[in-house]
Each structure stands twice: as C-alpha cells, then as structure tokens.
Amino acid sequence: MMVNEHFLFDTLALVRKLEKEGFESKHAEAVTDALTQVLSDSLENVAQLYVSNGQMKKIQMGIQADISKFKSQVNCFLFIQWKAISCSLVEYMG
C-alpha cells in the first residue's frame, strides 16, 4: 500500500527556519528531506497495520460463513449418528 506524500508540515517553511537558525541551504534541505522520509516511512508502516471497515466486514462475513458451514457439517454428522443408533436400537429391540 502506498501512502500519499501529504505531510503534516510545510517543508519549505522548515528549510527557511533552519536557514534562519544558521543552517546552510543544502544542510537545511538535507535535514528536511530526511525528516520527510522518516515521516513517509512511518506513515507507510501505520498504513500496513490498518484494516479498513470494508476489509473487516469481509473478513467477518468469511468467518460467519465458515461457522455456518461447520454447524451444518456437525448437524449432518449428528443426524447420521442418530440414524445409525436408531437402526441399531430397532434391530436390538426388534
């Protein structure tokens, strides 16, 4: 997943502030670029951990379908076992 490069700070303003504090332009730009990359990487990591509501609902529906299928299989198995026991009981009592 690619994160849009919209940052929470004005990079040009940061460069200007660093220059005002005595950084040379190339150093101010390098610091700003590094900070921008760190923020971008951090946002990318957070985005990879995030699950949207749509994705969560899809997962939930899949789990519910699996549970329903399992219930059906258990009920079928129990019915078959009950029929076998009933037949055996009828033969025994018979």
Contact map, one row per residue, 1 for C-alpha under 8 A:
1110000000000000000000000000000000000000000100110000000000000000000000000000000000000000000000
1111000000000000000000000000000000000000000100000000000000000000000000000000000000000000000000
1111100000000000000000000000000000000001001100100000000000000000000000000000000000000000000000
0111110000000000000000000000000000000000000000000000000000000000000000000000000000000000000000
0011111000000000000000000000000000000001000000000000000000000000000000000000000000000000000000
0001111100000000000000000000000000000000000000000000000000000000000000000000000000000000000000
0000111111000000000000000000000000010011000000000000000000000000000000000000000000000000000000
0000011111000000000000000000000000000000000000000000000000000000000000000000000000000000000000
0000001111100100000000000000000000000000000000000000000000000000000000000000000000000000000000
0000001111111100000000000000000000000000000000000000000000000000000000000000000000000000000000
0000000011111110000000000000000100010000000000000000000000000000000000000000000000000000000000
0000000001111111000000000000000000000000000000000000000000000000000000000000000000000000000000
0000000001111111100000000000000000000000000000000000000000000000000000000000000000000000000000
0000000011111111110000000001000100000000000000000000000000000000000000000000000000000000000000
0000000000111111111000001001100100000000000000000000000000000000000000000000000000000000000000
0000000000011111111100000001000000000000000000000000000000000000000000000000000000000000000000
0000000000001111111110000000000000000000000000000000000000000000000000000000000000000000000000
0000000000000111111111100001000000000000000000000000000000000000000000000000000000000000000000
0000000000000011111111111001000000000000000000000000000000000000000000000000000000000000000000
0000000000000001111111100000000000000000000000000000000000000000000000000000000000000000000000
0000000000000000111111100000000000000000000000000000000000000000000000000000000000000000000000
0000000000000000011111110000000000000000000000000000000000000000000000000000000000000000000000
0000000000000000011111111011000000000000000000000000000000000000000000000000000000000000000000
0000000000000000001001111111000000000000000000000000000000000000000000000000000000000000000000
0000000000000010001000111111100000000000000000000000000000000000000000000000000000000000000000
0000000000000000000000011111110000000000000000000000000000000000000000000000000000000000000000
0000000000000000000000111111111000000000000000000000000000000000000000000000000000000000000000
0000000000000111011000111111111100000000000000000000000000000000000000000000000000000000000000
0000000000000010000000001111111110000000000000000000000000000000000000000000000000000000000000
0000000000000000000000000111111111000000000000000000000000000000000000000000000000000000000000
0000000000000000000000000011111111100000000000000000000000000000000000000000000000000000000000
0000000000100110000000000001111111110000000000000000000000000000000000000000000000000000000000
0000000000000000000000000000111111111000000000000000000000000000000000000000000000000000000000
0000000000000000000000000000011111111100000000000000000000000000000000000000000000000000000000
0000000000000000000000000000001111111110000000000000000000000000000000000000000000000000000000
0000001000100000000000000000000111111111000000000000000000000000000000000000000000000000000000
0000000000000000000000000000000011111111100000000000000000000000000000000000000000000000000000
0000000000000000000000000000000001111111110000000000000000000000000000000000000000000000000000
0000001000000000000000000000000000111111111000000000000000000000000000000000000000000000000000
0010101000000000000000000000000000011111111100000000000000000000000000000000000000000000000000
0000000000000000000000000000000000001111111110000000000000000000000000000000000000000000000000
0000000000000000000000000000000000000111111111000000000000000000000000000000000000000000000000
0010000000000000000000000000000000000011111111100000000000000000000000000000000000000000000000
1110000000000000000000000000000000000001111111110000000000000000000000000000000000000000000000
0000000000000000000000000000000000000000111111111000000000000000000000000000000000000000000000
0000000000000000000000000000000000000000011111111100000000000000000000000000000000000000000000
1010000000000000000000000000000000000000001111111100000000000000000000000000000000000000000000
1000000000000000000000000000000000000000000111111100000000000000000000000000000000000000000000
0000000000000000000000000000000000000000000011111110000000000000000000000000000000000000000000
0000000000000000000000000000000000000000000001111111000000000000000000000000000000000000000000
0000000000000000000000000000000000000000000000001111101100000000000000000000000000000000000000
0000000000000000000000000000000000000000000000000111111100000000000000000000000000000000000000
0000000000000000000000000000000000000000000000000011111110000000000000000000000000000000000000
0000000000000000000000000000000000000000000000000001111111000000000000000000000000000000000000
0000000000000000000000000000000000000000000000000011111111100000000000000000000000000000000000
0000000000000000000000000000000000000000000000000011111111110000000000000000000000000000000000
0000000000000000000000000000000000000000000000000000111111111000000000000000000000000000000000
0000000000000000000000000000000000000000000000000000011111111100000000000000000000000000000000
0000000000000000000000000000000000000000000000000000001111111110000000000000000000000000000000
0000000000000000000000000000000000000000000000000000000111111111000000000000000000000000000000
0000000000000000000000000000000000000000000000000000000011111111100000000000000000000000000000
0000000000000000000000000000000000000000000000000000000001111111110000000000000000000000000000
0000000000000000000000000000000000000000000000000000000000111111111000000000000000000000000000
0000000000000000000000000000000000000000000000000000000000011111111100000000000000000000000000
0000000000000000000000000000000000000000000000000000000000001111111110000000000000000000000000
0000000000000000000000000000000000000000000000000000000000000111111111000000000000000000000000
0000000000000000000000000000000000000000000000000000000000000011111111100000000000000000000000
0000000000000000000000000000000000000000000000000000000000000001111111110000000000000000000000
0000000000000000000000000000000000000000000000000000000000000000111111111000000000000000000000
0000000000000000000000000000000000000000000000000000000000000000011111111100000000000000000000
0000000000000000000000000000000000000000000000000000000000000000001111111110000000000000000000
0000000000000000000000000000000000000000000000000000000000000000000111111111000000000000000000
0000000000000000000000000000000000000000000000000000000000000000000011111111100000000000000000
0000000000000000000000000000000000000000000000000000000000000000000001111111110000000000000000
0000000000000000000000000000000000000000000000000000000000000000000000111111111000000000000000
0000000000000000000000000000000000000000000000000000000000000000000000011111111100000000000000
0000000000000000000000000000000000000000000000000000000000000000000000001111111110000000000000
0000000000000000000000000000000000000000000000000000000000000000000000000111111111000000000000
0000000000000000000000000000000000000000000000000000000000000000000000000011111111100000000000
0000000000000000000000000000000000000000000000000000000000000000000000000001111111110000000000
0000000000000000000000000000000000000000000000000000000000000000000000000000111111111000000000
0000000000000000000000000000000000000000000000000000000000000000000000000000011111111100000000
0000000000000000000000000000000000000000000000000000000000000000000000000000001111111110000000
0000000000000000000000000000000000000000000000000000000000000000000000000000000111111111000000
0000000000000000000000000000000000000000000000000000000000000000000000000000000011111111100000
0000000000000000000000000000000000000000000000000000000000000000000000000000000001111111110000
0000000000000000000000000000000000000000000000000000000000000000000000000000000000111111111000
0000000000000000000000000000000000000000000000000000000000000000000000000000000000011111111100
0000000000000000000000000000000000000000000000000000000000000000000000000000000000001111111110
0000000000000000000000000000000000000000000000000000000000000000000000000000000000000111111111
0000000000000000000000000000000000000000000000000000000000000000000000000000000000000011111111
0000000000000000000000000000000000000000000000000000000000000000000000000000000000000001111111
0000000000000000000000000000000000000000000000000000000000000000000000000000000000000000111111
0000000000000000000000000000000000000000000000000000000000000000000000000000000000000000011111
